[in-house]
């Protein structure tokens, strides 16, 4: 990647997503967090 942020920081927004989730769960998670901001 071209930015200087560590990979862990770049992936923080996925911490609450279960391993093995599908596209639907990912979209729901992203949508829920977008509504909170």
mmJSON file of the N, C-alpha and C atoms, coordinates in Angstrom:
{"data_MODEL":{"atom_site":{
"group_PDB":["ATOM","ATOM","ATOM","ATOM","ATOM","ATOM","ATOM","ATOM","ATOM","ATOM","ATOM","ATOM","ATOM","ATOM","ATOM","ATOM","ATOM","ATOM","ATOM","ATOM","ATOM","ATOM","ATOM","ATOM","ATOM","ATOM","ATOM","ATOM","ATOM","ATOM","ATOM","ATOM","ATOM","ATOM","ATOM","ATOM","ATOM","ATOM","ATOM","ATOM","ATOM","ATOM","ATOM","ATOM","ATOM","ATOM","ATOM","ATOM","ATOM","ATOM","ATOM","ATOM","ATOM","ATOM","ATOM","ATOM","ATOM","ATOM","ATOM","ATOM","ATOM","ATOM","ATOM","ATOM","ATOM","ATOM","ATOM","ATOM","ATOM","ATOM","ATOM","ATOM","ATOM","ATOM","ATOM","ATOM","ATOM","ATOM","ATOM","ATOM","ATOM","ATOM","ATOM","ATOM","ATOM","ATOM","ATOM","ATOM","ATOM","ATOM","ATOM","ATOM","ATOM","ATOM","ATOM","ATOM","ATOM","ATOM","ATOM","ATOM","ATOM","ATOM","ATOM","ATOM","ATOM","ATOM","ATOM","ATOM","ATOM","ATOM","ATOM"],
"id":[1,2,3,4,5,6,7,8,9,10,11,12,13,14,15,16,17,18,19,20,21,22,23,24,25,26,27,28,29,30,31,32,33,34,35,36,37,38,39,40,41,42,43,44,45,46,47,48,49,50,51,52,53,54,55,56,57,58,59,60,61,62,63,64,65,66,67,68,69,70,71,72,73,74,75,76,77,78,79,80,81,82,83,84,85,86,87,88,89,90,91,92,93,94,95,96,97,98,99,100,101,102,103,104,105,106,107,108,109,110,111],
"type_symbol":["N","C","C","N","C","C","N","C","C","N","C","C","N","C","C","N","C","C","N","C","C","N","C","C","N","C","C","N","C","C","N","C","C","N","C","C","N","C","C","N","C","C","N","C","C","N","C","C","N","C","C","N","C","C","N","C","C","N","C","C","N","C","C","N","C","C","N","C","C","N","C","C","N","C","C","N","C","C","N","C","C","N","C","C","N","C","C","N","C","C","N","C","C","N","C","C","N","C","C","N","C","C","N","C","C","N","C","C","N","C","C"],
"label_atom_id":["N","CA","C","N","CA","C","N","CA","C","N","CA","C","N","CA","C","N","CA","C","N","CA","C","N","CA","C","N","CA","C","N","CA","C","N","CA","C","N","CA","C","N","CA","C","N","CA","C","N","CA","C","N","CA","C","N","CA","C","N","CA","C","N","CA","C","N","CA","C","N","CA","C","N","CA","C","N","CA","C","N","CA","C","N","CA","C","N","CA","C","N","CA","C","N","CA","C","N","CA","C","N","CA","C","N","CA","C","N","CA","C","N","CA","C","N","CA","C","N","CA","C","N","CA","C","N","CA","C"],
"label_alt_id":[null,null,null,null,null,null,null,null,null,null,null,null,null,null,null,null,null,null,null,null,null,null,null,null,null,null,null,null,null,null,null,null,null,null,null,null,null,null,null,null,null,null,null,null,null,null,null,null,null,null,null,null,null,null,null,null,null,null,null,null,null,null,null,null,null,null,null,null,null,null,null,null,null,null,null,null,null,null,null,null,null,null,null,null,null,null,null,null,null,null,null,null,null,null,null,null,null,null,null,null,null,null,null,null,null,null,null,null,null,null,null],
"label_comp_id":["UNK","UNK","UNK","UNK","UNK","UNK","UNK","UNK","UNK","UNK","UNK","UNK","UNK","UNK","UNK","UNK","UNK","UNK","UNK","UNK","UNK","UNK","UNK","UNK","UNK","UNK","UNK","UNK","UNK","UNK","UNK","UNK","UNK","UNK","UNK","UNK","UNK","UNK","UNK","UNK","UNK","UNK","UNK","UNK","UNK","UNK","UNK","UNK","UNK","UNK","UNK","UNK","UNK","UNK","UNK","UNK","UNK","UNK","UNK","UNK","UNK","UNK","UNK","UNK","UNK","UNK","UNK","UNK","UNK","UNK","UNK","UNK","UNK","UNK","UNK","UNK","UNK","UNK","UNK","UNK","UNK","UNK","UNK","UNK","UNK","UNK","UNK","UNK","UNK","UNK","UNK","UNK","UNK","UNK","UNK","UNK","UNK","UNK","UNK","UNK","UNK","UNK","UNK","UNK","UNK","UNK","UNK","UNK","UNK","UNK","UNK"],
"label_asym_id":["A","A","A","A","A","A","A","A","A","A","A","A","A","A","A","A","A","A","A","A","A","A","A","A","A","A","A","A","A","A","A","A","A","A","A","A","A","A","A","A","A","A","A","A","A","A","A","A","A","A","A","A","A","A","A","A","A","A","A","A","A","A","A","A","A","A","A","A","A","A","A","A","A","A","A","A","A","A","A","A","A","A","A","A","A","A","A","A","A","A","A","A","A","A","A","A","A","A","A","A","A","A","A","A","A","A","A","A","A","A","A"],
"label_entity_id":["1","1","1","1","1","1","1","1","1","1","1","1","1","1","1","1","1","1","1","1","1","1","1","1","1","1","1","1","1","1","1","1","1","1","1","1","1","1","1","1","1","1","1","1","1","1","1","1","1","1","1","1","1","1","1","1","1","1","1","1","1","1","1","1","1","1","1","1","1","1","1","1","1","1","1","1","1","1","1","1","1","1","1","1","1","1","1","1","1","1","1","1","1","1","1","1","1","1","1","1","1","1","1","1","1","1","1","1","1","1","1"],
"label_seq_id":[1,1,1,2,2,2,3,3,3,4,4,4,5,5,5,6,6,6,7,7,7,8,8,8,9,9,9,10,10,10,11,11,11,12,12,12,13,13,13,14,14,14,15,15,15,16,16,16,17,17,17,18,18,18,19,19,19,20,20,20,21,21,21,22,22,22,23,23,23,24,24,24,25,25,25,26,26,26,27,27,27,28,28,28,29,29,29,30,30,30,31,31,31,32,32,32,33,33,33,34,34,34,35,35,35,36,36,36,37,37,37],
"pdbx_PDB_ins_code":[null,null,null,null,null,null,null,null,null,null,null,null,null,null,null,null,null,null,null,null,null,null,null,null,null,null,null,null,null,null,null,null,null,null,null,null,null,null,null,null,null,null,null,null,null,null,null,null,null,null,null,null,null,null,null,null,null,null,null,null,null,null,null,null,null,null,null,null,null,null,null,null,null,null,null,null,null,null,null,null,null,null,null,null,null,null,null,null,null,null,null,null,null,null,null,null,null,null,null,null,null,null,null,null,null,null,null,null,null,null,null],
"Cartn_x":[0.831,0.0,0.878,0.318,1.094,1.006,0.051,-0.025,0.863,1.059,1.982,1.312,0.002,-0.701,-0.399,-0.152,0.049,-1.203,-1.026,-2.146,-3.206,-2.779,-3.743,-4.691,-4.177,-5.022,-5.956,-5.47,-6.273,-7.44,-7.309,-8.341,-9.237,-9.029,-9.803,-11.306,-11.773,-13.213,-13.849,-13.026,-13.545,-13.506,-13.09,-12.941,-14.231,-15.376,-16.657,-17.282,-16.623,-17.142,-16.619,-17.508,-17.125,-16.308,-15.328,-14.572,-15.524,-15.371,-16.187,-17.536,-17.786,-19.073,-19.14,-20.334,-20.534,-20.741,-21.0,-21.179,-22.331,-23.429,-24.594,-24.254,-23.587,-23.206,-22.233,-21.32,-20.349,-21.052,-21.978,-22.716,-23.553,-24.191,-24.983,-24.098,-22.954,-22.018,-21.564,-21.192,-20.725,-21.845,-23.046,-24.191,-24.521,-24.485,-24.762,-23.765,-22.497,-21.467,-21.553,-21.955,-22.105,-23.234,-24.306,-25.432,-25.037,-24.078,-23.642,-22.799,-22.13,-21.217,-21.908],
"Cartn_y":[-1.176,0.0,1.241,2.309,3.529,4.423,4.196,5.052,4.506,5.302,4.939,4.291,4.12,3.511,2.028,1.527,0.08,-0.688,-1.904,-2.726,-2.889,-3.039,-3.206,-2.014,-0.808,0.388,0.425,0.0,0.018,-0.963,-2.005,-3.035,-2.869,-1.82,-1.62,-1.667,-1.104,-1.021,-2.388,-3.43,-4.782,-5.63,-5.061,-5.821,-6.502,-5.895,-6.455,-7.421,-7.656,-8.553,-9.961,-10.923,-12.31,-12.882,-13.725,-14.433,-15.317,-15.34,-16.184,-15.594,-14.341,-13.746,-13.557,-13.465,-13.291,-11.838,-11.611,-10.25,-9.524,-10.221,-9.584,-9.075,-9.904,-9.484,-8.306,-8.328,-7.237,-5.93,-5.977,-4.764,-4.24,-5.139,-4.717,-4.038,-4.627,-4.063,-2.672,-2.537,-1.245,-0.211,-0.625,0.278,0.754,-0.157,0.206,1.239,1.045,1.975,3.308,3.301,4.546,5.377,4.713,5.409,6.044,5.434,5.947,7.2,7.378,8.515,9.762],
"Cartn_z":[0.0,0.0,0.0,-0.487,-0.605,0.628,1.516,2.703,3.811,4.848,5.916,7.116,7.073,8.197,8.271,9.477,9.627,9.203,8.751,8.281,9.361,10.608,11.703,11.78,11.664,11.694,10.494,9.354,8.135,8.218,9.032,9.152,10.379,11.172,12.403,12.189,11.1,10.853,10.628,10.521,10.309,11.575,12.698,13.936,14.381,14.147,14.594,13.593,12.47,11.441,11.712,11.736,11.994,10.855,11.197,10.171,9.378,8.082,7.23,6.862,7.205,6.842,5.329,4.829,3.396,3.024,1.758,1.237,1.922,2.159,2.773,4.165,4.961,6.305,6.265,5.308,5.182,4.831,3.875,3.495,4.652,5.408,6.562,7.601,7.869,8.842,8.409,7.155,6.648,6.681,6.326,6.321,7.736,8.696,10.088,10.593,10.277,10.732,10.004,8.77,8.016,8.635,9.074,9.697,11.029,11.745,13.039,12.9,11.784,11.608,11.259],
"occupancy":[1.0,1.0,1.0,1.0,1.0,1.0,1.0,1.0,1.0,1.0,1.0,1.0,1.0,1.0,1.0,1.0,1.0,1.0,1.0,1.0,1.0,1.0,1.0,1.0,1.0,1.0,1.0,1.0,1.0,1.0,1.0,1.0,1.0,1.0,1.0,1.0,1.0,1.0,1.0,1.0,1.0,1.0,1.0,1.0,1.0,1.0,1.0,1.0,1.0,1.0,1.0,1.0,1.0,1.0,1.0,1.0,1.0,1.0,1.0,1.0,1.0,1.0,1.0,1.0,1.0,1.0,1.0,1.0,1.0,1.0,1.0,1.0,1.0,1.0,1.0,1.0,1.0,1.0,1.0,1.0,1.0,1.0,1.0,1.0,1.0,1.0,1.0,1.0,1.0,1.0,1.0,1.0,1.0,1.0,1.0,1.0,1.0,1.0,1.0,1.0,1.0,1.0,1.0,1.0,1.0,1.0,1.0,1.0,1.0,1.0,1.0],
"B_iso_or_equiv":[0.0,0.0,0.0,0.0,0.0,0.0,0.0,0.0,0.0,0.0,0.0,0.0,0.0,0.0,0.0,0.0,0.0,0.0,0.0,0.0,0.0,0.0,0.0,0.0,0.0,0.0,0.0,0.0,0.0,0.0,0.0,0.0,0.0,0.0,0.0,0.0,0.0,0.0,0.0,0.0,0.0,0.0,0.0,0.0,0.0,0.0,0.0,0.0,0.0,0.0,0.0,0.0,0.0,0.0,0.0,0.0,0.0,0.0,0.0,0.0,0.0,0.0,0.0,0.0,0.0,0.0,0.0,0.0,0.0,0.0,0.0,0.0,0.0,0.0,0.0,0.0,0.0,0.0,0.0,0.0,0.0,0.0,0.0,0.0,0.0,0.0,0.0,0.0,0.0,0.0,0.0,0.0,0.0,0.0,0.0,0.0,0.0,0.0,0.0,0.0,0.0,0.0,0.0,0.0,0.0,0.0,0.0,0.0,0.0,0.0,0.0],
"pdbx_formal_charge":[null,null,null,null,null,null,null,null,null,null,null,null,null,null,null,null,null,null,null,null,null,null,null,null,null,null,null,null,null,null,null,null,null,null,null,null,null,null,null,null,null,null,null,null,null,null,null,null,null,null,null,null,null,null,null,null,null,null,null,null,null,null,null,null,null,null,null,null,null,null,null,null,null,null,null,null,null,null,null,null,null,null,null,null,null,null,null,null,null,null,null,null,null,null,null,null,null,null,null,null,null,null,null,null,null,null,null,null,null,null,null],
"auth_seq_id":[1,1,1,2,2,2,3,3,3,4,4,4,5,5,5,6,6,6,7,7,7,8,8,8,9,9,9,10,10,10,11,11,11,12,12,12,13,13,13,14,14,14,15,15,15,16,16,16,17,17,17,18,18,18,19,19,19,20,20,20,21,21,21,22,22,22,23,23,23,24,24,24,25,25,25,26,26,26,27,27,27,28,28,28,29,29,29,30,30,30,31,31,31,32,32,32,33,33,33,34,34,34,35,35,35,36,36,36,37,37,37],
"auth_comp_id":["UNK","UNK","UNK","UNK","UNK","UNK","UNK","UNK","UNK","UNK","UNK","UNK","UNK","UNK","UNK","UNK","UNK","UNK","UNK","UNK","UNK","UNK","UNK","UNK","UNK","UNK","UNK","UNK","UNK","UNK","UNK","UNK","UNK","UNK","UNK","UNK","UNK","UNK","UNK","UNK","UNK","UNK","UNK","UNK","UNK","UNK","UNK","UNK","UNK","UNK","UNK","UNK","UNK","UNK","UNK","UNK","UNK","UNK","UNK","UNK","UNK","UNK","UNK","UNK","UNK","UNK","UNK","UNK","UNK","UNK","UNK","UNK","UNK","UNK","UNK","UNK","UNK","UNK","UNK","UNK","UNK","UNK","UNK","UNK","UNK","UNK","UNK","UNK","UNK","UNK","UNK","UNK","UNK","UNK","UNK","UNK","UNK","UNK","UNK","UNK","UNK","UNK","UNK","UNK","UNK","UNK","UNK","UNK","UNK","UNK","UNK"],
"auth_asym_id":["A","A","A","A","A","A","A","A","A","A","A","A","A","A","A","A","A","A","A","A","A","A","A","A","A","A","A","A","A","A","A","A","A","A","A","A","A","A","A","A","A","A","A","A","A","A","A","A","A","A","A","A","A","A","A","A","A","A","A","A","A","A","A","A","A","A","A","A","A","A","A","A","A","A","A","A","A","A","A","A","A","A","A","A","A","A","A","A","A","A","A","A","A","A","A","A","A","A","A","A","A","A","A","A","A","A","A","A","A","A","A"],
"auth_atom_id":["N","CA","C","N","CA","C","N","CA","C","N","CA","C","N","CA","C","N","CA","C","N","CA","C","N","CA","C","N","CA","C","N","CA","C","N","CA","C","N","CA","C","N","CA","C","N","CA","C","N","CA","C","N","CA","C","N","CA","C","N","CA","C","N","CA","C","N","CA","C","N","CA","C","N","CA","C","N","CA","C","N","CA","C","N","CA","C","N","CA","C","N","CA","C","N","CA","C","N","CA","C","N","CA","C","N","CA","C","N","CA","C","N","CA","C","N","CA","C","N","CA","C","N","CA","C","N","CA","C"],
"pdbx_PDB_model_num":[1,1,1,1,1,1,1,1,1,1,1,1,1,1,1,1,1,1,1,1,1,1,1,1,1,1,1,1,1,1,1,1,1,1,1,1,1,1,1,1,1,1,1,1,1,1,1,1,1,1,1,1,1,1,1,1,1,1,1,1,1,1,1,1,1,1,1,1,1,1,1,1,1,1,1,1,1,1,1,1,1,1,1,1,1,1,1,1,1,1,1,1,1,1,1,1,1,1,1,1,1,1,1,1,1,1,1,1,1,1,1]
}}}
